[in-house]
Every structure is written in structure tokens, then in C-alpha cells.
Amino acid sequence: IKKATDKDASDYKEIVYEGYGPFGIAIVVETATDNNTRTVANVRSYFNKFGGTLGTQGSLSFVFTRKAVFTVGAKDGVDMDELELELIDFGVEELGVDEEENTIVIYSDFNEAVNMQKYLEDNGFEVQSCEFVRIPNDTKKLTDEQRESVQKLIDRIEEDEDVQNVFTNMAD
């Protein structure tokens, strides 16, 4: 027990696995693991068991675009067009307002996330969340039956304790 509790968080490595599920659906799996051998074996077995194939790292880089998504509290008197112009230097790609939640959702270039966060904080915006996502450049439509087959694979992958995020190019 002592050996397990002495594990340091620095022992964990972030590793990204890429592959294709059934019907050619691209799947990116982000993991954090202290045992790469175990994690790659698990991920590979999920792909194999559910009719997919694990690819090489970087094989799906053309399918997805990495973005930083910020959710900030809306401020009174903020002109959205002016805000968008100000944020262009910080990699803003899309800006939206969620009226129900009274928040602004900002999609930013992944590489500009730190600068975007600093700008938002320096200008009095309350950053409620920031997450990194992979948005598919193109999506694939599937029948309900095909979708169910792919979803079984995704569900199994997400059950793994080392898996942090799963992204696909399956259309909603």
C-alpha cells in the first residue's frame, strides 16, 4: 500500500493515441498514465475488440484542430464586436454569448491559450473555465445502427481510468 500511495503525480505522462473505429470514424484518445505499457495495451485491445485499429501518433493530426475554449462571465456594456477585434491578437477564432448562463464562450487558437487567459484576467473577465478540445475539420454521418457500434467503443475507452478525453469526427 505504501508503494502505491508514495506515487508522485510527476510519474504521470500525458500520451495521445489515435486510431480509427468502425466505419472509418477517427478517434483521438488523450490519457494520463504512470504505466504506458498498460495503457497502450488497454487502448489497443479496445480498438481491436470493437472493430477499430490503433494508428501511429500524428496519423490523425489533419482530421482535428486543437482549440482552447474559454467560458467567461459576461460583463455589462461589453460590445461583442469590439471585444472580438481586441481578441484577434490573442488567437480568437469564434465568439458566442450564452444568454441563459450569462457567459461568453471564446474559441481560441490552442497555441495562444496562455496569452488569451492573461488578457481576459487583466481586463476583469471572470474566467469560469478553460478546456482544450479537438474539433473535427470534417464529420461523418452514420446510421443509428452504425453510430451505436462506434459508441460502444467510445464508451469502453472512456471507462479506462487512464483516459482523460475522447474526440471523434462522428456527426451529432
Beta strands, then each sheet from edge to edge (+ up, - down):
strand 1: 13-20
strand 2: 26-33
strand 3: 53-54
strand 4: 64-73
strand 5: 92-98
strand 6: 103-109
strand 7: 127-136
strand 8: 163-168
sheet 1: 3+ 1- 2+ 8-
sheet 2: 5+ 6- 4+ 7-
end
